[in-house]
Amino acid sequence: MAPSILSADFARLGAQVGEVLAAGARVIHVDVMDGHFVPPITIGPLIVGALADQVHSSGAVIDVHLMIERPEALVAEFARAGADAITVHPEATPHLHYALAAIHEAGCDAGAAICPGTPTGVLVEVGDDLDLALCMSVNPGWGGQKFIAASLGKLARMRSGLPETVALEVDGGVNEDTAGAVVDAGANLLVAGSAVFGSDDPAAAFAQIAAAAGFR
């Protein structure tokens, strides 16, 4: 389970991240948007750096999802800020192989994410260079969207087409109702934003979704 801070209360960001870490979260997901690849603008390396000590001292890692154009230009900066894994989109760069190499060179695990309309084959081409593959089960840009049911078949195709060593992550519409199904389809890292931080009790919501996924 990877709670996404996109849906957190940024006036209480440190406190809310602390709540889910105390509940057992070992991955904190950070969505970075530039206003070009996707319409919203969110955060940059400054927030990653602000969270790094808190997250790492809890034994957790920071999973940065770059929804930005030409992400290879910024991977080193996010790595220096404290990212442990960085995921980029093949739709956002003409040089996916180079971008993944830049992530590894910066000392981070490398991931690639695909939007709902992107075929899975693009990931198969770079499967040996991936540490994780991310299936977007909503269109990227906003939290709180409804899970796209066709993502289950896509997850299954990704799982069968990629090396077993590649973690399979899913992001979008993950909650108590969908968690079990995405795990059954092959996902082993679930990103949940609004279902966790939109709750009055993020720690309890995290635990409930993790239980629904069979993670505890």
DRENLO-73274 format. One line per 3 residues: their letters; for each residue x, y, z of N, C-alpha, C. Coordinates in nm, 4 decimals, padded with zeros to 6 digits. Layout:
residues N
a = X/Y/Z/X/Y/Z/X/Y/Z ~ ...
This chain:
residues 216
map = 00.0838/-00.1195/00.0000/00.0000/00.0000/00.0000/00.0874/00.1247/00.0000 ~ 00.0546/00.2191/-00.0884/00.1299/00.3436/-00.0995/00.0326/00.4609/-00.0943 ~ 00.0130/00.5216/00.0227/-00.0744/00.6389/00.0304/-00.0185/00.7530/-00.0550
sil = -00.1049/00.8170/-00.1321/-00.0643/00.9276/-00.2185/-00.0940/01.0604/-00.1515 ~ 00.0093/01.1431/-00.1345/-00.0100/01.2714/-00.0664/-00.0845/01.3723/-00.1521 ~ -00.1142/01.3390/-00.2776/-00.1913/01.4306/-00.3617/-00.3226/01.4696/-00.2949
sad = -00.3801/01.3774/-00.2198/-00.5099/01.4015/-00.1564/-00.4977/01.4430/-00.0106 ~ -00.3760/01.4637/00.0375/-00.3568/01.5014/00.1774/-00.3898/01.6489/00.1996 ~ -00.4052/01.6858/00.3255/-00.4216/01.8251/00.3669/-00.2816/01.8848/00.3800
far = -00.2425/01.9690/00.2856/-00.1052/02.0184/00.2847/-00.0751/02.1124/00.4004 ~ -00.1759/02.1626/00.4663/-00.1537/02.2404/00.5881/-00.1131/02.1502/00.7041 ~ -00.1396/02.0194/00.6893/-00.1065/01.9213/00.7928/-00.0299/01.8032/00.7322
lga = 00.0492/01.8315/00.6295/00.1087/01.7231/00.5518/00.1971/01.6327/00.6374 ~ 00.2862/01.6911/00.7148/00.3743/01.6096/00.7971/00.2984/01.5236/00.8953 ~ 00.1953/01.5812/00.9566/00.1157/01.5064/01.0544/00.0407/01.3920/00.9877
qvg = -00.0175/01.4174/00.8706/-00.0932/01.3114/00.8041/-00.0022/01.2007/00.7518 ~ 00.1132/01.2378/00.7012/00.2090/01.1348/00.6598/00.2514/01.0529/00.7812 ~ 00.2703/01.1193/00.8931/00.3042/01.0474/01.0158/00.1971/00.9483/01.0573
evl = 00.0709/00.9828/01.0362/-00.0389/00.8930/01.0728/-00.0341/00.7634/00.9923 ~ -00.0125/00.7750/00.8612/-00.0125/00.6530/00.7800/00.1162/00.5733/00.7993 ~ 00.2255/00.6412/00.8277/00.3477/00.5680/00.8601/00.3284/00.4870/00.9879
aag = 00.2645/00.5479/01.0864/00.2385/00.4773/01.2122/00.1441/00.3597/01.1918 ~ 00.0577/00.3697/01.0890/-00.0367/00.2614/01.0593/00.0274/00.1481/00.9800 ~ 00.1529/00.1676/00.9390/00.2229/00.0606/00.8693/00.2629/00.0894/00.7263
arv = 00.2349/00.2086/00.6744/00.2740/00.2409/00.5372/00.4257/00.2369/00.5244 ~ 00.4749/00.1716/00.4208/00.6176/00.1666/00.3962/00.6544/00.2266/00.2615 ~ 00.5560/00.2808/00.1929/00.5779/00.3540/00.0680/00.4891/00.4776/00.0713
ihv = 00.5482/00.5948/00.0496/00.4717/00.7186/00.0366/00.4809/00.7629/-00.1089 ~ 00.3652/00.7778/-00.1717/00.3575/00.8085/-00.3144/00.3423/00.9592/-00.3339 ~ 00.4250/01.0152/-00.4221/00.4263/01.1592/-00.4475/00.3972/01.1834/-00.5950
dvm = 00.2859/01.2491/-00.6242/00.2467/01.2790/-00.7621/00.2945/01.4184/-00.8009 ~ 00.3785/01.4244/-00.9024/00.4355/01.5502/-00.9500/00.3750/01.5816/-01.0864 ~ 00.3126/01.6986/-01.0987/00.2454/01.7386/-01.2229/00.2918/01.8781/-01.2628
dgh = 00.3077/01.8985/-01.3941/00.3711/02.0214/-01.4418/00.2788/02.1186/-01.5137 ~ 00.1497/02.0853/-01.5279/00.0602/02.1739/-01.6009/00.0711/02.1608/-01.7514 ~ 00.1522/02.0677/-01.7993/00.1699/02.0457/-01.9428/00.1305/01.9028/-01.9809
fvp = 00.1995/01.8055/-01.9240/00.1612/01.6665/-01.9516/00.0210/01.6386/-01.8992 ~ -00.0089/01.6937/-01.7834/-00.1447/01.6928/-01.7281/-00.1772/01.8356/-01.6855 ~ -00.3052/01.8741/-01.6849/-00.3388/02.0143/-01.6586/-00.2977/02.0688/-01.5218
pit = -00.3126/01.9944/-01.4121/-00.2789/02.0538/-01.2824/-00.1281/02.0723/-01.2629 ~ -00.0948/02.1606/-01.1708/00.0417/02.1768/-01.1218/00.0401/02.1390/-00.9745 ~ 00.1313/02.0517/-00.9342/00.1296/02.0100/-00.7936/00.2572/02.0541/-00.7221
igp = 00.3513/01.9638/-00.7042/00.4653/01.9919/-00.6181/00.5952/01.9554/-00.6874 ~ 00.7060/01.9921/-00.6221/00.8370/01.9631/-00.6773/00.9300/01.9027/-00.5747 ~ 01.0609/01.9064/-00.6017/01.1585/01.8443/-00.5121/01.1566/01.9006/-00.3705
liv = 01.1149/02.0245/-00.3526/01.1144/02.0851/-00.2194/01.0305/02.0041/-00.1214 ~ 00.9125/01.9587/-00.1646/00.8254/01.8801/-00.0761/00.8856/01.7421/-00.0508 ~ 00.9436/01.6836/-00.1533/01.0100/01.5541/-00.1344/01.1192/01.5669/-00.0288
gal = 01.1994/01.6723/-00.0398/01.3050/01.6938/00.0577/01.2523/01.7178/00.1976 ~ 01.1392/01.7869/00.2072/01.0808/01.8157/00.3382/01.0310/01.6895/00.4072 ~ 00.9900/01.5900/00.3294/00.9367/01.4655/00.3855/01.0423/01.3573/00.4039
adq = 01.1568/01.3736/00.3406/01.2522/01.2633/00.3304/01.2959/01.2087/00.4659 ~ 01.3357/01.2954/00.5579/01.3841/01.2461/00.6874/01.2743/01.1718/00.7630 ~ 01.1539/01.2287/00.7624/01.0423/01.1661/00.8336/01.0116/01.0282/00.7766
vhs = 01.0060/01.0188/00.6457/00.9720/00.8919/00.5804/01.0833/00.7891/00.6002 ~ 01.2058/00.8296/00.5737/01.3173/00.7351/00.5806/01.3451/00.6892/00.7232 ~ 01.3256/00.7773/00.8206/01.3493/00.7372/00.9598/01.2466/00.6351/01.0075
sga = 01.1348/00.6247/00.9356/01.0327/00.5246/00.9678/01.0558/00.3934/00.8943 ~ 01.1622/00.3874/00.8162/01.1900/00.2668/00.7394/01.1103/00.2579/00.6113 ~ 01.0512/00.3693/00.5695/00.9695/00.3730/00.4481/01.0468/00.4397/00.3346
vid = 00.9891/00.4341/00.2151/01.0528/00.4917/00.0969/00.9581/00.5897/00.0292 ~ 01.0174/00.6783/-00.0508/00.9409/00.7781/-00.1257/00.9362/00.7366/-00.2722 ~ 00.8161/00.7202/-00.3218/00.7876/00.6739/-00.4580/00.7355/00.7940/-00.5366
vhl = 00.8194/00.8503/-00.6239/00.7844/00.9721/-00.6974/00.7336/00.9364/-00.8369 ~ 00.6159/00.9844/-00.8685/00.5520/00.9617/-00.9987/00.5545/01.0931/-01.0755 ~ 00.6400/01.1003/-01.1779/00.6573/01.2230/-01.2547/00.5595/01.2267/-01.3718
mie = 00.4570/01.3069/-01.3585/00.3636/01.3325/-01.4682/00.4013/01.4666/-01.5288 ~ 00.5194/01.4675/-01.5918/00.5757/01.5908/-01.6462/00.6389/01.5621/-01.7820 ~ 00.6445/01.6656/-01.8662/00.7106/01.6523/-01.9952/00.8620/01.6426/-01.9763
rpe = 00.9251/01.5601/-02.0566/01.0702/01.5393/-02.0555/01.1236/01.5176/-01.9141 ~ 01.0743/01.4159/-01.8460/01.1109/01.3948/-01.7056/01.2587/01.3675/-01.6840 ~ 01.3268/01.3188/-01.7869/01.4680/01.2847/-01.7694/01.5514/01.4045/-01.7249
alv = 01.5024/01.5261/-01.7536/01.5770/01.6461/-01.7153/01.5744/01.6723/-01.5655 ~ 01.4796/01.6118/-01.4940/01.4627/01.6430/-01.3518/01.4830/01.5246/-01.2583 ~ 01.5121/01.4079/-01.3116/01.5215/01.2922/-01.2220/01.6334/01.3079/-01.1201
aef = 01.7460/01.3640/-01.1591/01.8576/01.3786/-01.0652/01.8204/01.4701/-00.9497 ~ 01.7451/01.5755/-00.9781/01.7051/01.6680/-00.8723/01.6116/01.6009/-00.7721 ~ 01.5179/01.5211/-00.8207/01.4286/01.4492/-00.7292/01.5052/01.3434/-00.6499
ara = 01.6022/01.2807/-00.7124/01.6838/01.1827/-00.6404/01.7614/01.2501/-00.5280 ~ 01.8199/01.3644/-00.5557/01.8939/01.4366/-00.4518/01.8025/01.4797/-00.3380 ~ 01.6772/01.5081/-00.3697/01.5819/01.5517/-00.2672/01.5416/01.4382/-00.1744
gad = 01.5593/01.3136/-00.2189/01.5262/01.2014/-00.1318/01.4381/01.0950/-00.1921 ~ 01.4080/01.1035/-00.3215/01.3277/00.9988/-00.3856/01.4030/00.8667/-00.3842 ~ 01.3303/00.7591/-00.3611/01.3882/00.6249/-00.3661/01.3523/00.5531/-00.4955
ait = 01.2357/00.5836/-00.5499/01.1908/00.5294/-00.6781/01.1309/00.6444/-00.7578 ~ 01.1579/00.6453/-00.8871/01.1045/00.7497/-00.9750/01.0410/00.6815/-01.0958 ~ 00.9171/00.7197/-01.1231/00.8419/00.6630/-01.2350/00.8128/00.7716/-01.3368
vhp = 00.8340/00.7404/-01.4639/00.8097/00.8342/-01.5732/00.7094/00.7729/-01.6706 ~ 00.6580/00.8579/-01.7591/00.5606/00.8139/-01.8593/00.6243/00.8073/-01.9977 ~ 00.6072/00.6958/-02.0701/00.6533/00.6922/-02.2083/00.5800/00.7932/-02.2958
eat = 00.4589/00.8316/-02.2553/00.3836/00.9318/-02.3315/00.4444/01.0715/-02.3187 ~ 00.5354/01.0892/-02.2203/00.5888/01.2223/-02.1907/00.7324/01.2420/-02.2377 ~ 00.7930/01.1374/-02.2926/00.9310/01.1490/-02.3395/00.9509/01.0623/-02.4630
phl = 01.0270/01.1108/-02.5613/01.0577/01.0254/-02.6765/01.1719/00.9289/-02.6476 ~ 01.2314/00.9394/-02.5290/01.3508/00.8609/-02.4975/01.3316/00.7864/-02.3658 ~ 01.2375/00.6926/-02.3633/01.2071/00.6213/-02.2397/01.3282/00.5447/-02.1877
hya = 01.3983/00.4759/-02.2754/01.5144/00.3982/-02.2317/01.6172/00.4893/-02.1652 ~ 01.6414/00.6046/-02.2242/01.7366/00.6996/-02.1657/01.6870/00.7498/-02.0309 ~ 01.5585/00.7784/-02.0198/01.5029/00.8279/-01.8936/01.5192/00.7245/-01.7828
laa = 01.4941/00.5976/-01.8133/01.5106/00.4922/-01.7132/01.6570/00.4788/-01.6722 ~ 01.7466/00.4912/-01.7688/01.8893/00.4852/-01.7372/01.9303/00.6014/-01.6479 ~ 01.8734/00.7194/-01.6730/01.9045/00.8361/-01.5900/01.8578/00.8157/-01.4466
ihe = 01.7439/00.7499/-01.4293/01.6930/00.7219/-01.2943/01.7875/00.6270/-01.2215 ~ 01.8286/00.5216/-01.2886/01.9219/00.4275/-01.2260/02.0554/00.4950/-01.1950 ~ 02.1014/00.5792/-01.2855/02.2277/00.6498/-01.2633/02.2192/00.7407/-01.1407
agc = 02.0992/00.7924/-01.1142/02.0784/00.8786/-00.9977/02.0645/00.7992/-00.8684 ~ 02.0644/00.6667/-00.8781/02.0603/00.5829/-00.7596/01.9225/00.5416/-00.7138 ~ 01.8222/00.5558/-00.7999/01.6838/00.5226/-00.7639/01.6341/00.4021/-00.8427
dag = 01.5315/00.3369/-00.7898/01.4590/00.2380/-00.8678/01.3844/00.3093/-00.9798 ~ 01.3749/00.2448/-01.0950/01.3157/00.3074/-01.2129/01.1826/00.2427/-01.2478 ~ 01.0836/00.3284/-01.2723/00.9522/00.2803/-01.3107/00.9012/00.3499/-01.4348
aai = 00.8060/00.2854/-01.5015/00.7360/00.3452/-01.6148/00.5868/00.3269/-01.5931 ~ 00.5114/00.4324/-01.6215/00.3664/00.4326/-01.6023/00.2975/00.4527/-01.7355 ~ 00.1832/00.3865/-01.7528/00.1062/00.4067/-01.8748/-00.0360/00.4508/-01.8416
cpg = -00.0854/00.5422/-01.9241/-00.2212/00.5941/-01.9105/-00.3220/00.4893/-01.9590 ~ -00.4502/00.5089/-01.9283/-00.5502/00.4084/-01.9661/-00.5539/00.3752/-02.1149 ~ -00.5245/00.4716/-02.2007/-00.5325/00.4466/-02.3440/-00.4041/00.3991/-02.4085
tpt = -00.3001/00.3789/-02.3301/-00.1697/00.3385/-02.3837/-00.1543/00.1871/-02.3793 ~ -00.1149/00.1239/-02.4907/-00.0970/-00.0219/-02.4914/00.0150/-00.0663/-02.3980 ~ 00.0044/-00.1881/-02.3489/00.1034/-00.2399/-02.2549/00.2365/-00.2739/-02.3216
gvl = 00.2363/-00.2897/-02.4527/00.3569/-00.3323/-02.5228/00.4753/-00.2407/-02.5031 ~ 00.4502/-00.1124/-02.4822/00.5603/-00.0176/-02.4635/00.6420/-00.0534/-02.3404 ~ 00.5784/-00.1108/-02.2397/00.6507/-00.1506/-02.1190/00.7283/-00.2796/-02.1406
vev = 00.6719/-00.3691/-02.2193/00.7400/-00.4954/-02.2475/00.8745/-00.4691/-02.3143 ~ 00.8796/-00.3662/-02.3991/01.0033/-00.3335/-02.4705/01.1168/-00.2949/-02.3765 ~ 01.0833/-00.2414/-02.2588/01.1869/-00.1979/-02.1642/01.1790/-00.2772/-02.0337
gdd = 01.1135/-00.3928/-02.0387/01.0885/-00.4696/-01.9168/01.2127/-00.4999/-01.8360 ~ 01.3243/-00.5285/-01.9031/01.4467/-00.5629/-01.8312/01.5100/-00.4421/-01.7633 ~ 01.4638/-00.3221/-01.7975/01.5177/-00.1995/-01.7376/01.4288/-00.1455/-01.6259
ldl = 01.3197/-00.2151/-01.5971/01.2225/-00.1663/-01.4994/01.2382/-00.2337/-01.3638 ~ 01.2192/-00.1531/-01.2603/01.2009/-00.2064/-01.1257/01.0528/-00.2112/-01.0908 ~ 00.9764/-00.1200/-01.1503/00.8316/-00.1212/-01.1292/00.7606/-00.0710/-01.2533
alc = 00.6380/-00.1174/-01.2703/00.5510/-00.0735/-01.3794/00.4197/-00.0281/-01.3178 ~ 00.3732/00.0872/-01.3598/00.2538/00.1484/-01.3007/00.1408/00.1542/-01.4022 ~ 00.0288/00.0947/-01.3661/-00.0928/00.1008/-01.4474/-00.1830/00.2098/-01.3920
msv = -00.2064/00.3136/-01.4708/-00.3008/00.4174/-01.4304/-00.4423/00.3658/-01.4554 ~ -00.5183/00.3524/-01.3491/-00.6550/00.3014/-01.3604/-00.7583/00.4135/-01.3594 ~ -00.7097/00.5371/-01.3732/-00.7901/00.6550/-01.4050/-00.7042/00.7390/-01.4988
npg = -00.7627/00.8383/-01.5615/-00.6818/00.9296/-01.6406/-00.6054/01.0217/-01.5462 ~ -00.4758/01.0406/-01.5694/-00.3936/01.1125/-01.4728/-00.4287/01.2608/-01.4635 ~ -00.4095/01.3142/-01.3444/-00.4282/01.4575/-01.3243/-00.5048/01.4932/-01.1993
wgg = -00.6037/01.4119/-01.1626/-00.6881/01.4476/-01.0482/-00.7152/01.3251/-00.9624 ~ -00.7242/01.3473/-00.8327/-00.7633/01.2415/-00.7421/-00.9142/01.2278/-00.7372 ~ -00.9596/01.1192/-00.6770/-01.1024/01.1006/-00.6544/-01.1817/01.0492/-00.7721
qkf = -01.1143/01.0044/-00.8793/-01.1868/00.9544/-00.9959/-01.2298/00.8087/-00.9758 ~ -01.3252/00.7676/-01.0592/-01.3765/00.6309/-01.0532/-01.2812/00.5350/-01.1239 ~ -01.2611/00.4200/-01.0647/-01.1766/00.3150/-01.1195/-01.2271/00.2702/-01.2565
iaa = -01.1363/00.2604/-01.3545/-01.1703/00.2125/-01.4886/-01.1607/00.0602/-01.4891 ~ -01.2741/-00.0069/-01.5062/-01.2797/-00.1526/-01.4908/-01.1880/-00.2269/-01.5875 ~ -01.1670/-00.1704/-01.7066/-01.0805/-00.2363/-01.8045/-00.9359/-00.2459/-01.7571
slg = -00.9037/-00.1728/-01.6512/-00.7675/-00.1782/-01.5971/-00.7332/-00.3157/-01.5422 ~ -00.8333/-00.3932/-01.5034/-00.8054/-00.5265/-01.4501/-00.7417/-00.6157/-01.5563 ~ -00.7972/-00.6135/-01.6759/-00.7378/-00.6901/-01.7847/-00.6001/-00.6384/-01.8220
kla = -00.5847/-00.5071/-01.8146/-00.4552/-00.4470/-01.8467/-00.3492/-00.4892/-01.7455 ~ -00.3856/-00.4893/-01.6181/-00.2928/-00.5357/-01.5151/-00.2494/-00.6797/-01.5411 ~ -00.3441/-00.7636/-01.5769/-00.3118/-00.9039/-01.6042/-00.2154/-00.9165/-01.7220
rmr = -00.2361/-00.8350/-01.8261/-00.1452/-00.8387/-01.9415/-00.0065/-00.7883/-01.9038 ~ -00.0025/-00.6845/-01.8219/00.1266/-00.6332/-01.7761/00.2005/-00.7385/-01.6947 ~ 00.1275/-00.8052/-01.6059/00.1924/-00.9049/-01.5214/00.2504/-01.0196/-01.6042
sgl = 00.1749/-01.0635/-01.7036/00.2221/-01.1762/-01.7847/00.3342/-01.1358/-01.8792 ~ 00.3410/-01.0079/-01.9163/00.4400/-00.9645/-02.0138/00.5696/-00.9123/-01.9560 ~ 00.5744/-00.8919/-01.8251/00.6923/-00.8331/-01.7620/00.7647/-00.9358/-01.6751
pet = 00.8935/-00.9161/-01.6526/00.9659/-01.0069/-01.5633/00.9035/-01.0107/-01.4242 ~ 00.9132/-01.1237/-01.3591/00.8546/-01.1400/-01.2257/00.9150/-01.0437/-01.1245 ~ 01.0379/-00.9990/-01.1508/01.1055/-00.9092/-01.0575/01.0504/-00.7673/-01.0607
val = 00.9707/-00.7347/-01.1608/00.9146/-00.6000/-01.1738/00.7908/-00.5876/-01.0858 ~ 00.7930/-00.4921/-00.9933/00.6750/-00.4658/-00.9112/00.5651/-00.4081/-00.9990 ~ 00.4414/-00.4485/-00.9745/00.3282/-00.4003/-01.0536/00.2412/-00.3110/-00.9661
evd = 00.2413/-00.1841/-00.9992/00.1732/-00.0813/-00.9209/00.0462/-00.0376/-00.9934 ~ -00.0560/-00.0024/-00.9179/-00.1801/00.0476/-00.9758/-00.2196/00.1743/-00.9024 ~ -00.2677/00.2730/-00.9778/-00.2978/00.4041/-00.9207/-00.4255/00.4576/-00.9838
ggv = -00.5259/00.4822/-00.8992/-00.6493/00.5433/-00.9468/-00.7722/00.4661/-00.9062 ~ -00.8538/00.5252/-00.8210/-00.9777/00.4607/-00.7808/-00.9590/00.3403/-00.6913 ~ -00.8429/00.3304/-00.6269/-00.8176/00.2168/-00.5375/-00.8805/00.2446/-00.4016
ned = -00.9650/00.1543/-00.3574/-01.0332/00.1683/-00.2286/-01.0684/00.0284/-00.1773 ~ -01.1483/00.0219/-00.0732/-01.1854/-00.1089/-00.0174/-01.2579/-00.1971/-00.1189 ~ -01.3337/-00.1348/-00.2093/-01.4128/-00.2116/-00.3052/-01.3296/-00.2668/-00.4205
tag = -01.2207/-00.1989/-00.4556/-01.1418/-00.2392/-00.5725/-01.0094/-00.3064/-00.5370 ~ -00.9663/-00.2953/-00.4126/-00.8327/-00.3433/-00.3749/-00.8145/-00.4921/-00.4018 ~ -00.9106/-00.5731/-00.3637/-00.8970/-00.7169/-00.3837/-00.8872/-00.7548/-00.5297
avv = -00.9647/-00.6884/-00.6138/-00.9659/-00.7215/-00.7563/-00.8337/-00.6877/-00.8242 ~ -00.7734/-00.5742/-00.7885/-00.6475/-00.5385/-00.8540/-00.5346/-00.6316/-00.8097 ~ -00.5391/-00.6763/-00.6853/-00.4399/-00.7741/-00.6401/-00.4591/-00.9061/-00.7143
dag = -00.5831/-00.9481/-00.7310/-00.6113/-01.0709/-00.8056/-00.5625/-01.0611/-00.9502 ~ -00.5637/-00.9389/-01.0054/-00.5189/-00.9186/-01.1435/-00.3670/-00.9140/-01.1557 ~ -00.2974/-00.9061/-01.0427/-00.1514/-00.9102/-01.0468/-00.0794/-00.7969/-00.9783
anl = -00.1513/-00.6938/-00.9359/-00.0855/-00.5800/-00.8708/-00.0344/-00.6193/-00.7325 ~ 00.0840/-00.5688/-00.6980/00.1361/-00.5917/-00.5631/00.1784/-00.4630/-00.4930 ~ 00.1487/-00.3489/-00.5540/00.1691/-00.2188/-00.4903/00.0516/-00.1299/-00.5280
lva = -00.0279/-00.0929/-00.4301/-00.1529/-00.0199/-00.4536/-00.1398/00.1227/-00.4037 ~ -00.1636/00.2184/-00.4928/-00.1636/00.3599/-00.4558/-00.3063/00.4010/-00.4235 ~ -00.3243/00.4633/-00.3086/-00.4561/00.5130/-00.2692/-00.4402/00.6538/-00.2146
gsa = -00.5152/00.7470/-00.2723/-00.5058/00.8858/-00.2300/-00.6277/00.9323/-00.1550 ~ -00.7345/00.9624/-00.2293/-00.8552/01.0168/-00.1659/-00.9193/00.9167/-00.0714 ~ -00.9062/00.7869/-00.1001/-00.9654/00.6858/-00.0120/-00.8967/00.6826/00.1239
vfg = -00.7726/00.7293/00.1292/-00.6992/00.7359/00.2562/-00.7101/00.8748/00.3169 ~ -00.6592/00.9747/00.2464/-00.6512/01.1086/00.3039/-00.7823/01.1853/00.2975 ~ -00.8777/01.1350/00.2196/-01.0108/01.1950/00.2205/-01.0952/01.1475/00.3364
sdd = -01.0422/01.0522/00.4109/-01.1127/00.9979/00.5271/-01.0881/01.0849/00.6501 ~ -01.1805/01.0807/00.7440/-01.1601/01.1508/00.8711/-01.0479/01.0872/00.9522 ~ -01.0179/00.9617/00.9228/-00.9126/00.8888/00.9940/-00.8249/00.8177/00.8916
paa = -00.7224/00.8875/00.8367/-00.6398/00.8269/00.7323/-00.5737/00.6962/00.7738 ~ -00.5321/00.6862/00.8985/-00.4663/00.5634/00.9436/-00.5618/00.4451/00.9378 ~ -00.6843/00.4656/00.9838/-00.7835/00.3580/00.9808/-00.8200/00.3222/00.8376
afa = -00.8340/00.4236/00.7512/-00.8669/00.3972/00.6112/-00.7558/00.3178/00.5438 ~ -00.6315/00.3551/00.5721/-00.5173/00.2809/00.5175/-00.5242/00.1342/00.5587 ~ -00.5488/00.1110/00.6861/-00.5543/-00.0262/00.7373/-00.6680/-00.1057/00.6743
qia = -00.7816/-00.0412/00.6527/-00.8964/-00.1100/00.5948/-00.8709/-00.1500/00.4497 ~ -00.8086/-00.0607/00.3728/-00.7796/-00.0929/00.2329/-00.6729/-00.2017/00.2252 ~ -00.5725/-00.1918/00.3113/-00.4688/-00.2951/00.3141/-00.5286/-00.4315/00.3466
aaa = -00.6225/-00.4340/00.4395/-00.6885/-00.5604/00.4746/-00.7704/-00.6134/00.3580 ~ -00.8400/-00.5233/00.2870/-00.9196/-00.5651/00.1715/-00.8316/-00.6219/00.0609 ~ -00.7079/-00.5713/00.0532/-00.6136/-00.6210/-00.0473/-00.5489/-00.7522/-00.0056
gfr = -00.5673/-00.7890/00.1209/-00.5048/-00.9105/00.1712/-00.3619/-00.8908/00.2154 ~ -00.3231/-00.7640/00.2391/-00.1855/-00.7346/00.2788/-00.1631/-00.7491/00.4283 ~ -00.2717/-00.7675/00.5043/-00.2568/-00.7860/00.6496/-00.3756/-00.8612/00.7034
